[in-house]
Each structure stands twice: as C-alpha cells, then as structure tokens.
Amino acid sequence: PSNAPWSNEQSDFVVATPATRRYSSRMEKTIAGRIKRAREIRGWKQVELARRVGLSRSNVSRFESGLRTPEVATAIKLAKALDMTLDALILGR
C-alpha cells in the first residue's frame, strides 16, 4: 500500500518525509487539521472525542478528514471538549 497521506489505501504508518511534513503543516491550517491535532495532543482516539462531544466516531472522522465541516453548535462542543476557544478551533488564532 501507498504511504502517501492522501492515499485511500490503508497502512499501519506514514513515513515522515518532507512531503508528509508539508501535508501535516497544511492540515493544521484547516479546521479539520486543528481538530485532529488537538485530539492527538490529548492522546485521545476518535471514539473518545466523539463520546465527549456526543457524536459518532464516523462524524469525528469526517470532520478530521475535511469531508464535513461542523455546524456552529457542534464546533462549540468540539472547542469545549478540546479545551480551545472557538476562534482557535475555527480560525487557528
């Protein structure tokens, strides 16, 4: 399987290369990336964030992958669970 971060194939790990570091840096500039990074910093799996916010794990996955953007009420819950301001979550401030 491909280790490219944009690949649809599953792999156990992604090799840290300059390309994956650039991808990671770009992801952190989006709401999707900020949700994922904040969750990972806390050592939580997607299911744990989902439980704390009252969502399904698949919704958290969709938010983190950028397939969906949380509505305002959900963004507020995510920010609270992740101990972030809404500005930090949405705008990266």
Buried (B, 14 or more C-beta within 10 A) or exposed (E): EEBBBEEEEEEEEBEEEEBBEEBBEEBBEBBBBBBBBBBEEEEBEBEBBBBBBEBEBEBBBBBBEBEBEBEEEBBBBBBBBBEBEBEBBBEEE
